[in-house]
Structure formats: structure tokens, C-alpha cells
């Protein structure tokens, strides 16, 4: 059984605390307004599908993804595979929500079923089946394990997650699962989309909303995974935390009693009682030292977050 280096904890302890506080604030709002929840989930499903597919090279835009999923429209000039990828991913998300309960226990069968949905009608011979041959990953700093080891390594990973012998929190567990799954690379195709679905089983069972890695962070994401291959989880853990914070903020902002005024960093830097410049506040956001998240390519935060940082 493998163990992970948890030296990242000192730098991320405040971030973890903030995320769990937001999680608890969200749970305290239950039962949710069904109208508000439906609106958030519809928007989030489209974003999730667009970003996860785009990271893997799908060229459908966010708007085109919405048209395919909500209106059933075929986009001229886009391949049939890209249309299938969008619809399959949406169906896999719905399956994910059916699986999640507070007592959910991760298992290999559910991972294979999610993969089968991801590749349905695309690579039918490989859908839901572990690879039986070698693979290489362009740009990665490692070679995935021999195919004969894949089954045992995946079972070992699932066992590690369920036993949690290192007493990792839900965010840490999801991140470790994500990295180790990518390293094992259990499938010929669809590994990225599958792991970004499956990791959310671990987060959602603990009351978190799904974390969506943005396509704008693709290079940062790959770089963080390569660093994790060297045993350094800091960057991947930070990226996962920032991704999760964005989802938490989206959910919390939908309810008037928890609304926070997120603004562009440029606007906050202009406030007379904020002594920091735009570049420094951006640095704090990127380092996870303040409550902030990305909207597209831009960071947003609150004046309160910067003032809290000043006080502390």
C-alpha cells in the first residue's frame, strides 16, 4: 500500500479550513430551494461537460455544448464524436448523482460504469474495460504501468481511498485519487474525463459540490500532475482547492442570505482602504491565501477577503 507526502498541509491548512466552513454553510441551507438548485445544476452540468471535454481536445464551445445538450442541435462543422462526447458526459454526470449518498463507498465497478458511459458509441470495444496493452501520454514525465499491473493497482487505489489510513480530508483524498488514477492510466482512452467524474464521488459524498477543472487552467493542471509524479502534491492540491472553492461560491451565491460581493481584482485594488496593488492581490489569489476563484481567465475575490488577510 502506498503513502503520500503530506508536507503541503502547512501551506494549505487555512485554505482547507475555509473550504470546510463554506461546505458547512452550504449544508446548513438544506433543504435547498428546488428552483435555485435546478438552475445551478443545469448551468454547472454544461460547464462541467464543456471544460472536461475541452481539456481533452473537444472543440465545441461552451455555447455549442449548451445547444447540443439542451436543444439537441447538431453543430455544423463539428464531428459526430464531439457530439457524442458532450451527450455521454452529461449522462455520466446524471449517473454520478444517482450514485452519491453520504454512505457511498468507492468501488471499481462504478468507475468502469462511468467510463462505459464516457466512451459509449465512440470506442465501444474499450468502453468500461481496463486496457490490455501499453499506452504513452504526450507531455507527461512518466510511462504508465504495464497493463498486467493495472487491475491490481486500481484495486489498491480504491482500497487506499476507502481505508484512508493517513486520515486525509475529503479534498486531499479526491486529489490523491485523481493523481494516482492518472498515473495508473487504466484505460486506452477516456482516463481524464473518467477521473474528473469519479473524484467528485469522493467530494460530493462529503457534502461538497462538484469541482470543475477549467480548460483555461489546462497547462497549470498538466504541470501540477507532472509535479505530483515526483511526489510533490502542493500544486495539484492547491489547484483542486481553488477549483472546489469556485463551485462552493457559485452555490452559496445563489442564496441571498449567503451572498458575497465577488468583484474583479482590479476593482478591489482601487478601493481607498486597500493598500495592495492589483498584482499583489492576484498573487494572493493564485497562492490560495485569500478567498478567490476564477471566472474564465480572470480572478475574482471580495473586499472582505483582502481585509481579512490584512488583519491576519
ZAMARGU-4260 file (C-alpha; in steps of 0.2 Angstrom, whole numbers, plus 5000, padded with zeros to 4 digits):
<rodrens>
0) 5000/5000/5000 | 5007/5017/4995 | 5008/5033/5006 | 5008/5051/5001 | 5019/5065/5007
5) 5008/5077/5016 | 5021/5091/5018 | 5009/5103/5008 | 4997/5104/5024 | 5006/5119/5032
10) 5004/5130/5017 | 4986/5124/5014 | 4978/5122/5031 | 4970/5139/5031 | 4963/5135/5013
15) 4956/5119/5019 | 4948/5127/5034 | 4939/5140/5023 | 4933/5127/5011 | 4926/5116/5025
20) 4917/5131/5033 | 4909/5135/5016 | 4904/5117/5015 | 4896/5118/5032 | 4887/5134/5027
25) 4880/5126/5012 | 4874/5111/5021 | 4866/5122/5034 | 4855/5129/5020 | 4847/5112/5017
30) 4834/5108/5011 | 4838/5119/4996 | 4826/5129/4985 | 4822/5117/4971 | 4821/5131/4958
35) 4838/5138/4963 | 4846/5120/4964 | 4839/5116/4947 | 4846/5132/4939 | 4863/5129/4947
40) 4864/5111/4942 | 4859/5114/4924 | 4872/5128/4922 | 4885/5118/4931 | 4882/5102/4921
45) 4885/5112/4905 | 4901/5120/4911 | 4907/5103/4918 | 4905/5094/4901 | 4912/5109/4891
50) 4928/5110/4902 | 4931/5092/4904 | 4929/5088/4886 | 4939/5104/4880 | 4954/5099/4891
55) 4954/5083/4880 | 4953/5092/4864 | 4934/5093/4860 | 4932/5109/4850 | 4913/5113/4855
60) 4912/5130/4863 | 4903/5132/4879 | 4888/5139/4869 | 4888/5125/4857 | 4889/5112/4871
65) 4873/5120/4878 | 4865/5119/4861 | 4869/5101/4860 | 4863/5096/4877 | 4848/5107/4880
70) 4842/5110/4862 | 4848/5094/4854 | 4855/5104/4840 | 4869/5097/4828 | 4883/5109/4826
75) 4889/5112/4808 | 4907/5108/4806 | 4909/5098/4822 | 4912/5079/4822 | 4900/5066/4827
80) 4912/5061/4840 | 4912/5078/4848 | 4893/5077/4849 | 4894/5060/4857 | 4907/5066/4870
85) 4895/5080/4876 | 4880/5069/4877 | 4889/5055/4885 | 4897/5066/4898 | 4881/5073/4903
90) 4873/5056/4905 | 4889/5051/4916 | 4885/5066/4927 | 4867/5060/4930 | 4874/5043/4934
95) 4886/5051/4947 | 4872/5060/4956 | 4862/5044/4957 | 4877/5035/4965 | 4881/5048/4978
100) 4875/5046/4996 | 4883/5050/5012 | 4887/5032/5015 | 4894/5029/4997 | 4909/5018/4996
105) 4920/5020/4981 | 4921/5004/4970 | 4929/4998/4954 | 4913/4993/4946 | 4906/5011/4947
110) 4922/5018/4939 | 4920/5006/4925 | 4902/5010/4923 | 4906/5029/4922 | 4920/5025/4909
115) 4907/5015/4899 | 4896/5030/4898 | 4910/5042/4893 | 4915/5031/4878 | 4898/5025/4873
120) 4896/5024/4854 | 4913/5031/4852 | 4926/5017/4857 | 4913/5003/4861 | 4926/4990/4861
125) 4936/4998/4875 | 4921/5006/4885 | 4921/5001/4903 | 4936/4989/4901 | 4953/4990/4908
130) 4967/4992/4895 | 4977/4976/4890 | 4991/4985/4881 | 5004/4999/4883 | 5000/5017/4882
135) 5010/5033/4882 | 5005/5051/4887 | 5011/5065/4877 | 5019/5078/4888 | 5019/5068/4903
140) 5035/5064/4913 | 5031/5046/4916 | 5026/5030/4907 | 5010/5022/4914 | 5012/5004/4922
145) 5012/4988/4912 | 4995/4983/4908 | 4996/4967/4918 | 4998/4978/4934 | 4983/4989/4930
150) 4969/4979/4939 | 4979/4976/4955 | 4985/4995/4955 | 4967/5001/4953 | 4960/4989/4967
155) 4975/4995/4978 | 4970/5013/4975 | 4951/5010/4979 | 4957/5001/4995 | 4968/5015/5000
160) 4954/5028/4997 | 4941/5018/5007 | 4953/5013/5022 | 4961/5031/5022 | 4975/5025/5034
165) 4983/5043/5033 | 4967/5051/5039 | 4966/5063/5024 | 4952/5075/5022 | 4940/5074/5008
170) 4949/5087/4997 | 4965/5078/5000 | 4958/5061/4996 | 4950/5067/4980 | 4967/5075/4974
175) 4977/5059/4979 | 4964/5048/4970 | 4965/5060/4954 | 4984/5059/4953 | 4986/5041/4956
180) 4972/5036/4944 | 4980/5047/4930 | 4997/5038/4934 | 4989/5021/4933 | 4980/5026/4917
185) 4969/5011/4917 | 4960/5014/4900 | 4966/5016/4882 | 4955/5032/4881 | 4944/5042/4892
190) 4955/5042/4908 | 4954/5061/4910 | 4936/5063/4909 | 4933/5047/4920 | 4944/5053/4934
195) 4937/5070/4934 | 4920/5062/4936 | 4925/5049/4949 | 4935/5061/4960 | 4919/5070/4963
200) 4911/5055/4970 | 4923/5057/4985 | 4919/5076/4987 | 4900/5075/4984 | 4898/5061/4997
205) 4905/5073/5010 | 4893/5087/5005 | 4904/5097/4993 | 4898/5102/4976 | 4907/5095/4961
210) 4924/5103/4957 | 4926/5108/4939 | 4944/5110/4932 | 4943/5124/4919 | 4950/5122/4902
215) 4959/5139/4905 | 4969/5130/4918 | 4974/5116/4907 | 4993/5119/4906 | 4993/5123/4925
220) 4984/5106/4928 | 4996/5096/4917 | 5011/5104/4926 | 5003/5101/4943 | 5001/5082/4938
225) 5019/5081/4932 | 5025/5088/4949 | 5014/5076/4958 | 5023/5062/4949 | 5039/5067/4958
230) 5030/5066/4975 | 5026/5085/4976 | 5007/5087/4978 | 5007/5105/4983 | 5002/5112/4966
235) 4989/5099/4962 | 4982/5101/4980 | 4981/5120/4978 | 4973/5119/4960 | 4960/5106/4967
240) 4956/5118/4982 | 4954/5133/4970 | 4943/5123/4958 | 4932/5117/4973 | 4931/5135/4980
245) 4924/5141/4964 | 4910/5128/4964 | 4906/5132/4983 | 4905/5151/4979 | 4893/5148/4964
250) 4881/5138/4975 | 4882/5149/4990 | 4880/5165/4979 | 4863/5158/4973 | 4856/5160/4991
255) 4853/5178/4996 | 4857/5175/5014 | 4875/5170/5009 | 4878/5182/4995 | 4896/5189/4994
260) 4901/5203/4983 | 4914/5195/4971 | 4922/5208/4960 | 4937/5209/4949 | 4954/5211/4957
265) 4956/5227/4948 | 4941/5235/4955 | 4946/5230/4973 | 4963/5236/4971 | 4955/5254/4968
270) 4947/5254/4985 | 4954/5268/4996 | 4956/5257/5011 | 4965/5243/5002 | 4984/5246/5002
275) 4988/5232/4990 | 4990/5233/4971 | 4982/5223/4958 | 4997/5212/4955 | 4999/5208/4974
280) 4981/5203/4976 | 4982/5192/4961 | 4997/5183/4968 | 4987/5180/4985 | 4973/5173/4974
285) 4984/5162/4964 | 4993/5156/4980 | 4976/5152/4989 | 4979/5164/5003 | 4963/5173/5000
290) 4945/5168/4996 | 4945/5169/4977 | 4940/5160/4962 | 4942/5161/4943 | 4929/5167/4931
295) 4935/5162/4914 | 4953/5169/4914 | 4951/5182/4927 | 4952/5180/4946 | 4938/5187/4957
300) 4938/5190/4976 | 4929/5201/4989 | 4935/5216/4998 | 4931/5206/5014 | 4944/5193/5009
305) 4958/5205/5007 | 4954/5214/5023 | 4953/5198/5032 | 4971/5194/5025 | 4977/5211/5031
310) 4970/5208/5049 | 4978/5190/5050
</rodrens>
